């Protein structure tokens, strides 16, 4: 199952409700104007992800790599183009 809402001029924070979509295998939020922290509880809930694209937004805060470790099927990850996003 794929959810791609790339390049839709979305603003504000990443909706926490995405975590209820536990069957997702690909999530593409790229090319919007999403801001704030990326909720780690979303990553924790979407254990079937093979692809996660957060690139070209305005996300900030720190994305903890440990939060991604349990995504054992993750093959593609991108968060480039988020000038205020840091990694730990």
N, C-alpha and C positions, 0 to 999 in steps of 0.2 A: 504494500500500500504506500502510495506516494502522495505527499502534500507539497505542492509547489505554489507559493504565493510570492514568487520573485517579481521584482520590478512592478509593484502595485502601489507605490507611493504611500505605503503604510508608515504611520508615525506612532510615537509613544513607545511603551515598553512591550516586550515580548509577552503575549498573553499566557498566563499560567495555565489556562484551561487546555493548552496543547498537550499537557501531561496526561490527559484522559484518552488521548489517541494512541493507546499502547500498542496497537497493531502496525504502526508506521514503520516502514523500512527506509524511507527517504524523506527528509525534511529540508526544504529549500526556502529560506527567508531572505535570500540575497537581494541586493539592489533596492532596498527600501530606505527609510529614514528611522529605523527602530533605534531606540536609545535606552540608556540605563543598563543595569546588569542583566546578563543572561541568566535566568533562574536555573540554578543547579538541580532543583527538584524536577524540572522538565527533562533534563538529561537523564536523571536517575530513573524516571518512569519509562522512558522510551528505549528499552533494552534491546529492541530488535533492529535499531538503526544500522544501516550499512552506509548511509551517506548523510552528512549534515553540513549545510552551507549557510553560514552566517555572514558572508562577505559583503562588503560595500554597504554598511549601515553606519550608525553612529553609536554603537554599543560601547559601554565603558565598564569600569570596574575591573575585576580580575576573574579570568576563567581558569579554574583549577583543573590541571590535567588529570589529577586523581579522579575527578568526577567523570572523566571520559574512559577511564581504565576498564570499567565493567562493560563497556560497549564492545564486546569481543568480536562482533561481526562488522564493526565500523571499518570501512575501506577508504572512504573519501571524507575529508574534513577540511573546511576552509573558513577562516575568520579574517582573512586579509582585508585591508581597507576600512578597518575600524580604528581610527586614530587614537582613541582613548582606552582601548581594550588592552589589558595586560595579561600575562600568563604566569601561573605559579605551578 
